[in-house]
């Protein structure tokens, strides 16, 4: 059965399981707001802000539940399989649209129906200060001189931070060593500790 989904993006949006059955006195119990990403990431932060506002508006608790794995697909699949009564929703990041292609068979995006776009978040390129790069062209020059030597962190395969890295890499015509992490905070930590050279971070992280 198709389910509606509250989607969120780097662009983010809210979605619910497929077709939500009309109910009287909705909502009549706790609403689960699933977040398929790590706490502190952009869409998870959006989820917690929205949950607080929805709790006040609906008069029922809206609880954020982190269900991680497979680029957000674990959380999305749990929503798709949930009871389509409007009490299970999720923040669905735009990056999740790539995940079904990387991990086929876990989720059919058609089993989720978007409700509303709730926001967009850009990413910014951050680098290790000890690298001495003052301009993007400095980074590109180093990468071209030593293909594959620069280590680039991301918040996971298929994440918006990964897609922006790939866009940058292809545009600049360079090769880097991509290291996917569990989430945004872990990726930024790799740069701060010097284990990675660059990362496309979320603005509120820097």
N, C-alpha and C positions, 0 to 999 in steps of 0.2 A: 504494500500500500504506500502511496506517495505521502511524504511528510513535509510539513513546512519547516523552514529553517531561518533563524535570525542570523544574518550574515554580517561579518565585519571585514573591512579591508585594511590593507596597507595600500588599499581600500578595504573597509570592513563593513559587514552588514549583519542584521539579525535574521535568524531563520528558525523554522519549526518543522517537526516531522510532517511530511506529506499533506494529506487532506485533514484538516482539523475539524472534528465534529463540533457542531454548535452545542453549547451547554448553558444551562441556566445557572445563575450565581457564579459565573466564572470570574476569577479563579476560586476554587473552593479548598485548595490545599497548597502546600509549598511548591513553588516553581523552580525547576532545575535549569540553570543557565550553564551549559557546558562550554568550557574553554579547552581547545585542543592544543594549546601551547603552554610554555612554562610561565610561572608567575613572574611578573615584572616586564613581560614583553608587551608590545603595543596593543594587540587585540585583547590580551588578558587584562590589561589596565582598563581598556574600554569596557570590558565585561563587568568589572567591579564597580565602575562608575554607574553603569546602566542598572546593575542589580540594585544598588542603593536607591536610585530614583524610582525603579519599578516597584520596589517594596513599599515605598511611601505612597505611590499612586494606586497600586492594586489592593493594598491592605492585606497582603499575604507575603510571607518570606520568599525572597528570590535568592537562592543559594548558588554561588559559583562553584562548579565542580571541574577540576582539572583532570582531563583524560588525555594523556600524552601518547605519542607514537605515530610512526609512518607519516610524518609531515602533516599531522592534524587529522588523518583519516580514522584513527581509533575513536576519537571523540565524535567525529561526524557520523561514523557508522553506528555508534551507540544511539545517537539521536534518530537516525533513519529507522532504526529497529524499535524505537520506543513507542509507547502508546500515543496515538495521534489525538490527544485531548487538549493540546495547548499548554500543558504544564511542563513540557520538555522543549527547550529552545537552545540555541547556541550562537556563539560568535563565530562566523565563518569567514576566515581571511581569504583575500584574493589569491594568495599563494596556494591555498588548498586546491585550486582548480588544476594545478600542475600535478599534485600528488596522485590522483587516480591514474595518470598516464605512467608514472614511475612505478606504482604499485597496483597493477590492474587486478580487478576482482574483489577488492576490499569494499569499495563503495561505488554505486552508480549515482552520480550527482543528480540525476533525474528523480531520485528518491527524496530529495530535499527541495523545498520551495522557498525562495528568498522572500522576506517580508519587507525589509527596508535597509537601505544603505545608511550606516550610522557615522561614517567618517573615513577620512583618508590620512595616511601618514607617509611623508617622504623619508628617504634614508640619506645619510651623509657619509662621505668617505672619511674614515679616520685611519691614521697610520702611527707607527711607533715613532716617537720624537727623536730617538737616537739614530734613526736612519738618515736624518739630515735632509729629507726631502722638503723643499720649500714650495714647490709647485707640482701639479699633477704630471707635468712633462718630465720632472726629475724622476718620479716613480716609473713612468713609462720607459725612460731611457735605461734605467737599471734593469727593468724586466726584459728589455730587448737585448741587453748585453749579456744577461744570464737567464736564459729561458728556463722556467720551472723552479728557479731558486727562491723566488718570493713566495712566502706562505700567506695565503688569504683565508681568513676564518669566515664562517657563515653560521647562521642560526639553524642550519639543517638543510639537507638536500630538498630542493623545491621551494624553500622559503623565499620570501621577497628579498631578503638580504643575499641569498644565493643567486636569484634571477638578476638582481642589479649588478652583482659581481660579474656574471656571465655577459651581460650587456656591455659592461665596461671593458671586459677582456676582449671581446670580439671587436668592439669599436676601436680599441687601441691597438689591436693586432699583437697581443702579447700572450704568453703562457705563464700561468702561476700554479702553485700547488694548492689546491682547494682542500681545506680541512673543515668538514661539517661538524658542528657541535650540537648539543642537546637543545640549546635555546640562545636567546639574545644575550643574556647576562654572561653565559659561559663564553660566548664568542668575544665579547668585549674584554673579558678577563684575560683571554689569550693574548690580545694586543697589549694590554696594560702590563702584563708580566713579561712581554718580549718573546713569547713563544710563537706569535704570529705577527706578520708585518702590516696587515691592513684588514679592514672590515667595513662593510656598509652598515653603519649603526643607525639606530632610531634617534631622532633629535633629543628626546628627553633622557637618553642615556649619557649624553656628552655635555 
